[in-house]
């Protein structure tokens, strides 16, 4: 059964294919807007959900992408030490401008603009596979956790 994906979800599917990844974007009937919602809908651990969080540097306004394990909170001081300046949580407009996606559906790849600062929560690598948003609050895809490094060119760090 081939379902037609929403435009944003299809753009993520295209980005995955362009990277040579054989991941399939699926749209859930339930919302996956939060890590807990996604885990419940998928029947996996909350820690297997990749949260794509957008920050911006306070002075230079550069986007910063943090790929965090579902239950983990980002220690902004840790990210600031990596980036070399203070960061602030990006608002919805900045997030959409940089990624092309609304908060709640931001994937780890396929963004409108290239993001130089990408950090991967080391806790995600404790799992064989993880799930990430795929462009809408209902769209997700599953992949090998270690593929996050190659997929995003991100740096693995402790975000806590």
N, C-alpha and C positions, 0 to 999 in steps of 0.2 A: 504494500500500500504506500504509494508516494504522495506525501502531503506537500503542498506548496507552502514554503516558508514565508513568513513576514519579510518585508524588504530588508530590515536591519539584520535579521537572523540569516538571511541569504547572503548578505555582505560578509558576515563572519564565516559562513560555510565557504565562500569564495576565497577569503583570506587563508583559511586552513588549507584548502586545496593548493593555493599558490605556494604555500610553504612546504608542500609535499606531504602533509599530514592527512592520514586517512581517518579523520574523526567525522562523526555524523552529528550535525546539529539536530536536536529534537525539541519540539515545542510541547510543553506540559499543559495539561488542563488546569492544574493548580498553579498559583503564583510561586515563583522562585526569587522574589524580590529580596528577601533576607536569606542569610545563610541557613537559619533554622527552617524557614519555609522550603528551601531547596532540599535540604537533607530529609525532611519529612516526605516530600513528594517523591524523592529518589530512593528512599530507603537506605541511606548511607549515613555515616557519621558526619556531624557538623564540621569536624576538622578536615574532612575531605572536600569541603567546598572552598573554592578559591574566590576570595573577595577581591575585586579590582577597585582599589581606592585611589582617587586622584587628589593630590595636593598641589600647591604651587609655591614656588619660592617667593618669599615675602618681598624682596627687593627687585629681583630680575624677572619675576613672573614666569618662570620656566615650569612646565608641568612635571610632576613627579608621580610615577605610578608605583604603588605598593601592592603586591599580590600577597594577601594575607590568608592564613588558614582561618576558617569560619569563626571559631570562638576567640581568636586572638585579637587583642587591642594593640594598635600601633603606638609604640613609644616614639613620639615625634622628635625627641632629643636624639635618639639613635639615628633617625633618618637625617636630621639636620647635620649630624657629624659626618655622614656620608656625602651629603650634597655640598656642605660648606657654607650654608646660610640657613636662616630661619625659614620654616615652612608654615603654611596655613592651609586649612581644609579648603579645597576648591568649591566654589558655588556651582549650581546647576548650569548656569550659562557658560562658564569657563569650561566645565566638564564636557558639555555638548560640543562646544567650539573645538576643543582639542581632540576629543575621541570620536565625535559624530554620534554618540550614544547618550541616552538619558541615564541618570543615576538609577541603579537597580537592574541594569541590563548590560553594564560595561564588561566587555570581554577582555582577556589579556592581550589580544592582538587585533589587527584590522582597524587601527585608529586612523582618523583623518590626518592628523599630524604625527610626525615621528617624535617619540618621547625619548629623550636622552637618559633621564634618570629613572631606571626601573629596578626595583628591589623585590626579591622573592623571599618570602618567609621560609626559613630553613625547616620549619615543622611540616610543611607540605611534602617534603621529600621523604617523610616517614611512611608514606603510603605508596602502594604500587600505582594506583590510579586515583585521579581526582576529577572533580566536576567544576566547570566554570560557566559563567553567564555567556550568552551568545547573542547579544544585541537587543533583547527585550526581556522584561521581567519573567517571561514564561519559557524562554529559550535557553538551553544548556547544551554542553557537550562534555564528553568523558574522554580522558586521555591519560597516558603514562605521566606520572608526576615529574619524572626526570626530564621529560620533553619540554617543560616550562622554561628551562635554561636556554635551550636551542631556539625554541619558539619565540622568545622575547629578547634574547641577549641580555637578560637581567642578571643582577648580582645577587647571589644567595647570602643572606645575612640573618642574624637574630633580630627580629623587629620588636621584641618585647623589652 
